């Protein structure tokens, strides 16, 4: 049985694919971005997506993916 080696769809690095389409480094980065957004939302209820992006530095496109 061979290993499923692929390129990370986010950074392009080669990694052994498990359940995620991203390499471990990108997964960690995305997790940190998610936590940053979550913390900001808890402290600033009712903020819109543009303000959330400006405050956290996380792209609107990525925030939309988190929501889905």
PDB file with SEQRES, HELIX, SHEET and CRYST1 records, atoms N, CA, C and O in Angstrom:
SEQRES   1 A   68  UNK UNK UNK UNK UNK UNK UNK UNK UNK UNK UNK UNK UNK          
SEQRES   2 A   68  UNK UNK UNK UNK UNK UNK UNK UNK UNK UNK UNK UNK UNK          
SEQRES   3 A   68  UNK UNK UNK UNK UNK UNK UNK UNK UNK UNK UNK UNK UNK          
SEQRES   4 A   68  UNK UNK UNK UNK UNK UNK UNK UNK UNK UNK UNK UNK UNK          
SEQRES   5 A   68  UNK UNK UNK UNK UNK UNK UNK UNK UNK UNK UNK UNK UNK          
SEQRES   6 A   68  UNK UNK UNK                                                  
HELIX    1 AA1 UNK A   24  UNK A   43  1                                  20    
HELIX    2 AA2 UNK A   49  UNK A   56  1                                   8    
HELIX    3 AA3 UNK A   60  UNK A   67  1                                   8    
SHEET    1 AA1 2 UNK A   5  UNK A   7  0                                        
SHEET    2 AA1 2 UNK A  14  UNK A  16 -1                                        
CRYST1    1.000    1.000    1.000  90.00  90.00  90.00 P 1           1          
ATOM      1  N   UNK A   1       0.848  -1.170   0.000  1.00  0.00           N  
ATOM      2  CA  UNK A   1       0.000   0.000   0.000  1.00  0.00           C  
ATOM      3  C   UNK A   1       0.897   1.238   0.000  1.00  0.00           C  
ATOM      4  O   UNK A   1       1.743   1.383   0.882  1.00  0.00           O  
ATOM      5  N   UNK A   2       0.724   2.130  -0.978  1.00  0.00           N  
ATOM      6  CA  UNK A   2       1.547   3.327  -1.098  1.00  0.00           C  
ATOM      7  C   UNK A   2       0.992   4.497  -0.308  1.00  0.00           C  
ATOM      8  O   UNK A   2      -0.190   4.554   0.030  1.00  0.00           O  
ATOM      9  N   UNK A   3       1.885   5.418  -0.030  1.00  0.00           N  
ATOM     10  CA  UNK A   3       1.453   6.628   0.675  1.00  0.00           C  
ATOM     11  C   UNK A   3       0.896   7.623  -0.335  1.00  0.00           C  
ATOM     12  O   UNK A   3       1.369   7.708  -1.469  1.00  0.00           O  
ATOM     13  N   UNK A   4      -0.103   8.364   0.087  1.00  0.00           N  
ATOM     14  CA  UNK A   4      -0.723   9.356  -0.763  1.00  0.00           C  
ATOM     15  C   UNK A   4      -0.005  10.695  -0.552  1.00  0.00           C  
ATOM     16  O   UNK A   4      -0.358  11.459   0.347  1.00  0.00           O  
ATOM     17  N   UNK A   5       0.994  10.970  -1.378  1.00  0.00           N  
ATOM     18  CA  UNK A   5       1.786  12.189  -1.269  1.00  0.00           C  
ATOM     19  C   UNK A   5       1.217  13.214  -2.249  1.00  0.00           C  
ATOM     20  O   UNK A   5       1.080  12.943  -3.442  1.00  0.00           O  
ATOM     21  N   UNK A   6       0.889  14.388  -1.726  1.00  0.00           N  
ATOM     22  CA  UNK A   6       0.287  15.445  -2.546  1.00  0.00           C  
ATOM     23  C   UNK A   6       0.915  16.796  -2.204  1.00  0.00           C  
ATOM     24  O   UNK A   6       1.657  16.927  -1.231  1.00  0.00           O  
ATOM     25  N   UNK A   7       0.602  17.784  -3.020  1.00  0.00           N  
ATOM     26  CA  UNK A   7       1.011  19.148  -2.730  1.00  0.00           C  
ATOM     27  C   UNK A   7      -0.107  19.835  -1.947  1.00  0.00           C  
ATOM     28  O   UNK A   7      -1.288  19.662  -2.251  1.00  0.00           O  
ATOM     29  N   UNK A   8       0.274  20.607  -0.949  1.00  0.00           N  
ATOM     30  CA  UNK A   8      -0.677  21.382  -0.163  1.00  0.00           C  
ATOM     31  C   UNK A   8      -1.364  22.375  -1.100  1.00  0.00           C  
ATOM     32  O   UNK A   8      -0.694  23.084  -1.851  1.00  0.00           O  
ATOM     33  N   UNK A   9      -2.683  22.428  -1.060  1.00  0.00           N  
ATOM     34  CA  UNK A   9      -3.411  23.326  -1.948  1.00  0.00           C  
ATOM     35  C   UNK A   9      -3.304  24.785  -1.510  1.00  0.00           C  
ATOM     36  O   UNK A   9      -3.759  25.686  -2.215  1.00  0.00           O  
ATOM     37  N   UNK A  10      -2.710  25.010  -0.357  1.00  0.00           N  
ATOM     38  CA  UNK A  10      -2.563  26.381   0.149  1.00  0.00           C  
ATOM     39  C   UNK A  10      -1.158  26.922  -0.081  1.00  0.00           C  
ATOM     40  O   UNK A  10      -1.002  28.040  -0.571  1.00  0.00           O  
ATOM     41  N   UNK A  11      -0.123  26.138   0.269  1.00  0.00           N  
ATOM     42  CA  UNK A  11       1.258  26.632   0.167  1.00  0.00           C  
ATOM     43  C   UNK A  11       2.087  25.916  -0.897  1.00  0.00           C  
ATOM     44  O   UNK A  11       3.142  26.408  -1.299  1.00  0.00           O  
ATOM     45  N   UNK A  12       1.613  24.754  -1.355  1.00  0.00           N  
ATOM     46  CA  UNK A  12       2.316  24.020  -2.399  1.00  0.00           C  
ATOM     47  C   UNK A  12       3.337  23.004  -1.916  1.00  0.00           C  
ATOM     48  O   UNK A  12       3.900  22.268  -2.727  1.00  0.00           O  
ATOM     49  N   UNK A  13       3.591  22.946  -0.609  1.00  0.00           N  
ATOM     50  CA  UNK A  13       4.562  21.988  -0.084  1.00  0.00           C  
ATOM     51  C   UNK A  13       4.031  20.566  -0.220  1.00  0.00           C  
ATOM     52  O   UNK A  13       2.821  20.336  -0.202  1.00  0.00           O  
ATOM     53  N   UNK A  14       4.948  19.623  -0.356  1.00  0.00           N  
ATOM     54  CA  UNK A  14       4.581  18.209  -0.460  1.00  0.00           C  
ATOM     55  C   UNK A  14       4.385  17.640   0.942  1.00  0.00           C  
ATOM     56  O   UNK A  14       5.182  17.898   1.844  1.00  0.00           O  
ATOM     57  N   UNK A  15       3.310  16.859   1.116  1.00  0.00           N  
ATOM     58  CA  UNK A  15       3.042  16.204   2.399  1.00  0.00           C  
ATOM     59  C   UNK A  15       2.246  14.931   2.166  1.00  0.00           C  
ATOM     60  O   UNK A  15       1.671  14.734   1.095  1.00  0.00           O  
ATOM     61  N   UNK A  16       2.215  14.078   3.164  1.00  0.00           N  
ATOM     62  CA  UNK A  16       1.434  12.846   3.083  1.00  0.00           C  
ATOM     63  C   UNK A  16       0.012  13.189   3.470  1.00  0.00           C  
ATOM     64  O   UNK A  16      -0.256  13.609   4.596  1.00  0.00           O  
ATOM     65  N   UNK A  17      -0.894  13.007   2.527  1.00  0.00           N  
ATOM     66  CA  UNK A  17      -2.281  13.398   2.736  1.00  0.00           C  
ATOM     67  C   UNK A  17      -2.983  12.417   3.658  1.00  0.00           C  
ATOM     68  O   UNK A  17      -2.926  11.201   3.478  1.00  0.00           O  
ATOM     69  N   UNK A  18      -3.642  12.987   4.642  1.00  0.00           N  
ATOM     70  CA  UNK A  18      -4.486  12.203   5.534  1.00  0.00           C  
ATOM     71  C   UNK A  18      -5.913  12.599   5.276  1.00  0.00           C  
ATOM     72  O   UNK A  18      -6.466  12.301   4.217  1.00  0.00           O  
ATOM     73  N   UNK A  19      -6.518  13.271   6.241  1.00  0.00           N  
ATOM     74  CA  UNK A  19      -7.905  13.700   6.104  1.00  0.00           C  
ATOM     75  C   UNK A  19      -8.030  15.132   5.587  1.00  0.00           C  
ATOM     76  O   UNK A  19      -9.113  15.541   5.170  1.00  0.00           O  
ATOM     77  N   UNK A  20      -6.937  15.903   5.608  1.00  0.00           N  
ATOM     78  CA  UNK A  20      -6.989  17.313   5.243  1.00  0.00           C  
ATOM     79  C   UNK A  20      -6.318  17.562   3.898  1.00  0.00           C  
ATOM     80  O   UNK A  20      -5.429  16.815   3.488  1.00  0.00           O  
ATOM     81  N   UNK A  21      -6.749  18.607   3.224  1.00  0.00           N  
ATOM     82  CA  UNK A  21      -6.141  18.967   1.949  1.00  0.00           C  
ATOM     83  C   UNK A  21      -4.945  19.897   2.133  1.00  0.00           C  
ATOM     84  O   UNK A  21      -4.291  20.280   1.163  1.00  0.00           O  
ATOM     85  N   UNK A  22      -4.663  20.259   3.394  1.00  0.00           N  
ATOM     86  CA  UNK A  22      -3.569  21.168   3.696  1.00  0.00           C  
ATOM     87  C   UNK A  22      -2.480  20.450   4.498  1.00  0.00           C  
ATOM     88  O   UNK A  22      -2.748  19.475   5.201  1.00  0.00           O  
ATOM     89  N   UNK A  23      -1.253  20.950   4.379  1.00  0.00           N  
ATOM     90  CA  UNK A  23      -0.145  20.392   5.143  1.00  0.00           C  
ATOM     91  C   UNK A  23      -0.299  20.768   6.626  1.00  0.00           C  
ATOM     92  O   UNK A  23      -1.067  21.672   6.954  1.00  0.00           O  
ATOM     93  N   UNK A  24       0.413  20.093   7.507  1.00  0.00           N  
ATOM     94  CA  UNK A  24       0.295  20.382   8.943  1.00  0.00           C  
ATOM     95  C   UNK A  24       0.572  21.847   9.303  1.00  0.00           C  
ATOM     96  O   UNK A  24      -0.092  22.399  10.180  1.00  0.00           O  
ATOM     97  N   UNK A  25       1.546  22.481   8.636  1.00  0.00           N  
ATOM     98  CA  UNK A  25       1.841  23.886   8.928  1.00  0.00           C  
ATOM     99  C   UNK A  25       0.669  24.793   8.575  1.00  0.00           C  
ATOM    100  O   UNK A  25       0.322  25.693   9.341  1.00  0.00           O  
ATOM    101  N   UNK A  26       0.066  24.558   7.424  1.00  0.00           N  
ATOM    102  CA  UNK A  26      -1.086  25.370   7.009  1.00  0.00           C  
ATOM    103  C   UNK A  26      -2.285  25.104   7.913  1.00  0.00           C  
ATOM    104  O   UNK A  26      -3.036  26.024   8.240  1.00  0.00           O  
ATOM    105  N   UNK A  27      -2.464  23.857   8.315  1.00  0.00           N  
ATOM    106  CA  UNK A  27      -3.572  23.529   9.226  1.00  0.00           C  
ATOM    107  C   UNK A  27      -3.410  24.291  10.541  1.00  0.00           C  
ATOM    108  O   UNK A  27      -4.385  24.815  11.079  1.00  0.00           O  
ATOM    109  N   UNK A  28      -2.192  24.352  11.054  1.00  0.00           N  
ATOM    110  CA  UNK A  28      -1.928  25.070  12.299  1.00  0.00           C  
ATOM    111  C   UNK A  28      -2.203  26.561  12.120  1.00  0.00           C  
ATOM    112  O   UNK A  28      -2.800  27.195  12.991  1.00  0.00           O  
ATOM    113  N   UNK A  29      -1.770  27.118  10.995  1.00  0.00           N  
ATOM    114  CA  UNK A  29      -1.993  28.534  10.714  1.00  0.00           C  
ATOM    115  C   UNK A  29      -3.487  28.842  10.607  1.00  0.00           C  
ATOM    116  O   UNK A  29      -3.959  29.839  11.153  1.00  0.00           O  
ATOM    117  N   UNK A  30      -4.225  27.988   9.906  1.00  0.00           N  
ATOM    118  CA  UNK A  30      -5.670  28.186   9.762  1.00  0.00           C  
ATOM    119  C   UNK A  30      -6.378  28.083  11.110  1.00  0.00           C  
ATOM    120  O   UNK A  30      -7.322  28.826  11.381  1.00  0.00           O  
ATOM    121  N   UNK A  31      -5.921  27.168  11.944  1.00  0.00           N  
ATOM    122  CA  UNK A  31      -6.493  27.016  13.275  1.00  0.00           C  
ATOM    123  C   UNK A  31      -6.269  28.277  14.107  1.00  0.00           C  
ATOM    124  O   UNK A  31      -7.160  28.707  14.839  1.00  0.00           O  
ATOM    125  N   UNK A  32      -5.088  28.865  13.996  1.00  0.00           N  
ATOM    126  CA  UNK A  32      -4.788  30.099  14.722  1.00  0.00           C  
ATOM    127  C   UNK A  32      -5.644  31.258  14.209  1.00  0.00           C  
ATOM    128  O   UNK A  32      -6.125  32.073  14.996  1.00  0.00           O  
ATOM    129  N   UNK A  33      -5.832  31.330  12.901  1.00  0.00           N  
ATOM    130  CA  UNK A  33      -6.687  32.371  12.326  1.00  0.00           C  
ATOM    131  C   UNK A  33      -8.134  32.205  12.811  1.00  0.00           C  
ATOM    132  O   UNK A  33      -8.801  33.181  13.154  1.00  0.00           O  
ATOM    133  N   UNK A  34      -8.599  30.964  12.831  1.00  0.00           N  
ATOM    134  CA  UNK A  34      -9.956  30.680  13.289  1.00  0.00           C  
ATOM    135  C   UNK A  34     -10.132  31.122  14.749  1.00  0.00           C  
ATOM    136  O   UNK A  34     -11.120  31.771  15.094  1.00  0.00           O  
ATOM    137  N   UNK A  35      -9.169  30.766  15.591  1.00  0.00           N  
ATOM    138  CA  UNK A  35      -9.230  31.134  17.005  1.00  0.00           C  
ATOM    139  C   UNK A  35      -9.214  32.650  17.182  1.00  0.00           C  
ATOM    140  O   UNK A  35      -9.923  33.186  18.033  1.00  0.00           O  
ATOM    141  N   UNK A  36      -8.406  33.340  16.378  1.00  0.00           N  
ATOM    142  CA  UNK A  36      -8.334  34.796  16.443  1.00  0.00           C  
ATOM    143  C   UNK A  36      -9.691  35.417  16.087  1.00  0.00           C  
ATOM    144  O   UNK A  36     -10.147  36.350  16.749  1.00  0.00           O  
ATOM    145  N   UNK A  37     -10.327  34.892  15.041  1.00  0.00           N  
ATOM    146  CA  UNK A  37     -11.652  35.381  14.630  1.00  0.00           C  
ATOM    147  C   UNK A  37     -12.685  35.092  15.710  1.00  0.00           C  
ATOM    148  O   UNK A  37     -13.496  35.955  16.048  1.00  0.00           O  
ATOM    149  N   UNK A  38     -12.656  33.896  16.241  1.00  0.00           N  
ATOM    150  CA  UNK A  38     -13.610  33.495  17.265  1.00  0.00           C  
ATOM    151  C   UNK A  38     -13.499  34.391  18.497  1.00  0.00           C  
ATOM    152  O   UNK A  38     -14.511  34.839  19.036  1.00  0.00           O  
ATOM    153  N   UNK A  39     -12.283  34.648  18.936  1.00  0.00           N  
ATOM    154  CA  UNK A  39     -12.055  35.503  20.101  1.00  0.00           C  
ATOM    155  C   UNK A  39     -12.583  36.913  19.839  1.00  0.00           C  
ATOM    156  O   UNK A  39     -13.245  37.506  20.692  1.00  0.00           O  
ATOM    157  N   UNK A  40     -12.284  37.441  18.655  1.00  0.00           N  
ATOM    158  CA  UNK A  40     -12.743  38.797  18.324  1.00  0.00           C  
ATOM    159  C   UNK A  40     -14.271  38.858  18.289  1.00  0.00           C  
ATOM    160  O   UNK A  40     -14.865  39.816  18.783  1.00  0.00           O  
ATOM    161  N   UNK A  41     -14.903  37.842  17.709  1.00  0.00           N  
ATOM    162  CA  UNK A  41     -16.365  37.817  17.634  1.00  0.00           C  
ATOM    163  C   UNK A  41     -17.004  37.737  19.017  1.00  0.00           C  
ATOM    164  O   UNK A  41     -18.043  38.352  19.259  1.00  0.00           O  
ATOM    165  N   UNK A  42     -16.394  36.992  19.914  1.00  0.00           N  
ATOM    166  CA  UNK A  42     -16.932  36.890  21.276  1.00  0.00           C  
ATOM    167  C   UNK A  42     -16.857  38.225  22.007  1.00  0.00           C  
ATOM    168  O   UNK A  42     -17.720  38.544  22.825  1.00  0.00           O  
ATOM    169  N   UNK A  43     -15.815  39.003  21.703  1.00  0.00           N  
ATOM    170  CA  UNK A  43     -15.621  40.290  22.366  1.00  0.00           C  
ATOM    171  C   UNK A  43     -16.348  41.439  21.664  1.00  0.00           C  
ATOM    172  O   UNK A  43     -16.542  42.503  22.251  1.00  0.00           O  
ATOM    173  N   UNK A  44     -16.748  41.224  20.411  1.00  0.00           N  
ATOM    174  CA  UNK A  44     -17.372  42.280  19.607  1.00  0.00           C  
ATOM    175  C   UNK A  44     -18.590  41.725  18.875  1.00  0.00           C  
ATOM    176  O   UNK A  44     -18.579  41.595  17.651  1.00  0.00           O  
ATOM    177  N   UNK A  45     -19.612  41.407  19.609  1.00  0.00           N  
ATOM    178  CA  UNK A  45     -20.814  40.805  19.017  1.00  0.00           C  
ATOM    179  C   UNK A  45     -21.439  41.752  17.997  1.00  0.00           C  
ATOM    180  O   UNK A  45     -21.494  42.964  18.207  1.00  0.00           O  
ATOM    181  N   UNK A  46     -21.904  41.183  16.901  1.00  0.00           N  
ATOM    182  CA  UNK A  46     -22.593  41.970  15.879  1.00  0.00           C  
ATOM    183  C   UNK A  46     -21.682  42.625  14.855  1.00  0.00           C  
ATOM    184  O   UNK A  46     -22.158  43.372  14.001  1.00  0.00           O  
ATOM    185  N   UNK A  47     -20.380  42.360  14.921  1.00  0.00           N  
ATOM    186  CA  UNK A  47     -19.440  42.944  13.960  1.00  0.00           C  
ATOM    187  C   UNK A  47     -19.675  42.324  12.577  1.00  0.00           C  
ATOM    188  O   UNK A  47     -20.028  41.149  12.477  1.00  0.00           O  
ATOM    189  N   UNK A  48     -19.480  43.109  11.515  1.00  0.00           N  
ATOM    190  CA  UNK A  48     -19.672  42.545  10.177  1.00  0.00           C  
ATOM    191  C   UNK A  48     -18.369  41.902   9.684  1.00  0.00           C  
ATOM    192  O   UNK A  48     -17.310  42.064  10.291  1.00  0.00           O  
ATOM    193  N   UNK A  49     -18.472  41.187   8.591  1.00  0.00           N  
ATOM    194  CA  UNK A  49     -17.341  40.387   8.109  1.00  0.00           C  
ATOM    195  C   UNK A  49     -16.156  41.256   7.686  1.00  0.00           C  
ATOM    196  O   UNK A  49     -15.004  40.862   7.872  1.00  0.00           O  
ATOM    197  N   UNK A  50     -16.427  42.425   7.124  1.00  0.00           N  
ATOM    198  CA  UNK A  50     -15.341  43.319   6.705  1.00  0.00           C  
ATOM    199  C   UNK A  50     -14.565  43.847   7.907  1.00  0.00           C  
ATOM    200  O   UNK A  50     -13.335  43.897   7.893  1.00  0.00           O  
ATOM    201  N   UNK A  51     -15.299  44.241   8.945  1.00  0.00           N  
ATOM    202  CA  UNK A  51     -14.643  44.732  10.161  1.00  0.00           C  
ATOM    203  C   UNK A  51     -13.859  43.612  10.850  1.00  0.00           C  
ATOM    204  O   UNK A  51     -12.777  43.844  11.388  1.00  0.00           O  
ATOM    205  N   UNK A  52     -14.411  42.405  10.829  1.00  0.00           N  
ATOM    206  CA  UNK A  52     -13.724  41.253  11.409  1.00  0.00           C  
ATOM    207  C   UNK A  52     -12.409  41.003  10.681  1.00  0.00           C  
ATOM    208  O   UNK A  52     -11.380  40.752  11.308  1.00  0.00           O  
ATOM    209  N   UNK A  53     -12.451  41.074   9.367  1.00  0.00           N  
ATOM    210  CA  UNK A  53     -11.255  40.881   8.557  1.00  0.00           C  
ATOM    211  C   UNK A  53     -10.213  41.959   8.851  1.00  0.00           C  
ATOM    212  O   UNK A  53      -9.033  41.656   9.025  1.00  0.00           O  
ATOM    213  N   UNK A  54     -10.653  43.219   8.907  1.00  0.00           N  
ATOM    214  CA  UNK A  54      -9.733  44.328   9.188  1.00  0.00           C  
ATOM    215  C   UNK A  54      -9.092  44.180  10.562  1.00  0.00           C  
ATOM    216  O   UNK A  54      -7.895  44.422  10.720  1.00  0.00           O  
ATOM    217  N   UNK A  55      -9.881  43.784  11.553  1.00  0.00           N  
ATOM    218  CA  UNK A  55      -9.395  43.693  12.931  1.00  0.00           C  
ATOM    219  C   UNK A  55      -8.451  42.516  13.155  1.00  0.00           C  
ATOM    220  O   UNK A  55      -7.527  42.604  13.963  1.00  0.00           O  
ATOM    221  N   UNK A  56      -8.681  41.417  12.444  1.00  0.00           N  
ATOM    222  CA  UNK A  56      -7.891  40.205  12.679  1.00  0.00           C  
ATOM    223  C   UNK A  56      -6.808  39.968  11.640  1.00  0.00           C  
ATOM    224  O   UNK A  56      -5.863  39.221  11.893  1.00  0.00           O  
ATOM    225  N   UNK A  57      -6.930  40.593  10.474  1.00  0.00           N  
ATOM    226  CA  UNK A  57      -5.973  40.352   9.399  1.00  0.00           C  
ATOM    227  C   UNK A  57      -6.260  39.082   8.621  1.00  0.00           C  
ATOM    228  O   UNK A  57      -5.449  38.658   7.798  1.00  0.00           O  
ATOM    229  N   UNK A  58      -7.411  38.472   8.877  1.00  0.00           N  
ATOM    230  CA  UNK A  58      -7.808  37.251   8.171  1.00  0.00           C  
ATOM    231  C   UNK A  58      -8.663  37.661   6.969  1.00  0.00           C  
ATOM    232  O   UNK A  58      -9.583  38.466   7.108  1.00  0.00           O  
ATOM    233  N   UNK A  59      -8.367  37.117   5.811  1.00  0.00           N  
ATOM    234  CA  UNK A  59      -9.074  37.484   4.590  1.00  0.00           C  
ATOM    235  C   UNK A  59     -10.564  37.143   4.675  1.00  0.00           C  
ATOM    236  O   UNK A  59     -10.952  36.143   5.279  1.00  0.00           O  
ATOM    237  N   UNK A  60     -11.379  37.984   4.062  1.00  0.00           N  
ATOM    238  CA  UNK A  60     -12.823  37.759   4.027  1.00  0.00           C  
ATOM    239  C   UNK A  60     -13.131  36.384   3.429  1.00  0.00           C  
ATOM    240  O   UNK A  60     -14.014  35.674   3.911  1.00  0.00           O  
ATOM    241  N   UNK A  61     -12.400  36.017   2.380  1.00  0.00           N  
ATOM    242  CA  UNK A  61     -12.603  34.714   1.733  1.00  0.00           C  
ATOM    243  C   UNK A  61     -12.383  33.569   2.731  1.00  0.00           C  
ATOM    244  O   UNK A  61     -13.141  32.599   2.745  1.00  0.00           O  
ATOM    245  N   UNK A  62     -11.338  33.691   3.566  1.00  0.00           N  
ATOM    246  CA  UNK A  62     -11.052  32.648   4.560  1.00  0.00           C  
ATOM    247  C   UNK A  62     -12.124  32.625   5.644  1.00  0.00           C  
ATOM    248  O   UNK A  62     -12.539  31.552   6.082  1.00  0.00           O  
ATOM    249  N   UNK A  63     -12.569  33.782   6.072  1.00  0.00           N  
ATOM    250  CA  UNK A  63     -13.636  33.844   7.090  1.00  0.00           C  
ATOM    251  C   UNK A  63     -14.888  33.171   6.562  1.00  0.00           C  
ATOM    252  O   UNK A  63     -15.572  32.454   7.293  1.00  0.00           O  
ATOM    253  N   UNK A  64     -15.191  33.403   5.282  1.00  0.00           N  
ATOM    254  CA  UNK A  64     -16.356  32.774   4.661  1.00  0.00           C  
ATOM    255  C   UNK A  64     -16.211  31.255   4.673  1.00  0.00           C  
ATOM    256  O   UNK A  64     -17.189  30.543   4.903  1.00  0.00           O  
ATOM    257  N   UNK A  65     -15.002  30.753   4.428  1.00  0.00           N  
ATOM    258  CA  UNK A  65     -14.763  29.300   4.495  1.00  0.00           C  
ATOM    259  C   UNK A  65     -14.960  28.774   5.914  1.00  0.00           C  
ATOM    260  O   UNK A  65     -15.484  27.677   6.106  1.00  0.00           O  
ATOM    261  N   UNK A  66     -14.537  29.561   6.914  1.00  0.00           N  
ATOM    262  CA  UNK A  66     -14.742  29.148   8.310  1.00  0.00           C  
ATOM    263  C   UNK A  66     -16.240  29.012   8.598  1.00  0.00           C  
ATOM    264  O   UNK A  66     -16.664  28.076   9.277  1.00  0.00           O  
ATOM    265  N   UNK A  67     -17.027  29.940   8.084  1.00  0.00           N  
ATOM    266  CA  UNK A  67     -18.467  29.938   8.337  1.00  0.00           C  
ATOM    267  C   UNK A  67     -19.114  28.693   7.739  1.00  0.00           C  
ATOM    268  O   UNK A  67     -19.997  28.092   8.351  1.00  0.00           O  
ATOM    269  N   UNK A  68     -18.676  28.310   6.548  1.00  0.00           N  
ATOM    270  CA  UNK A  68     -19.237  27.129   5.887  1.00  0.00           C  
ATOM    271  C   UNK A  68     -18.814  25.894   6.611  1.00  0.00           C  
ATOM    272  O   UNK A  68     -19.182  24.789   6.212  1.00  0.00           O  
TER     273      UNK A  68                                                      
END                                                                             
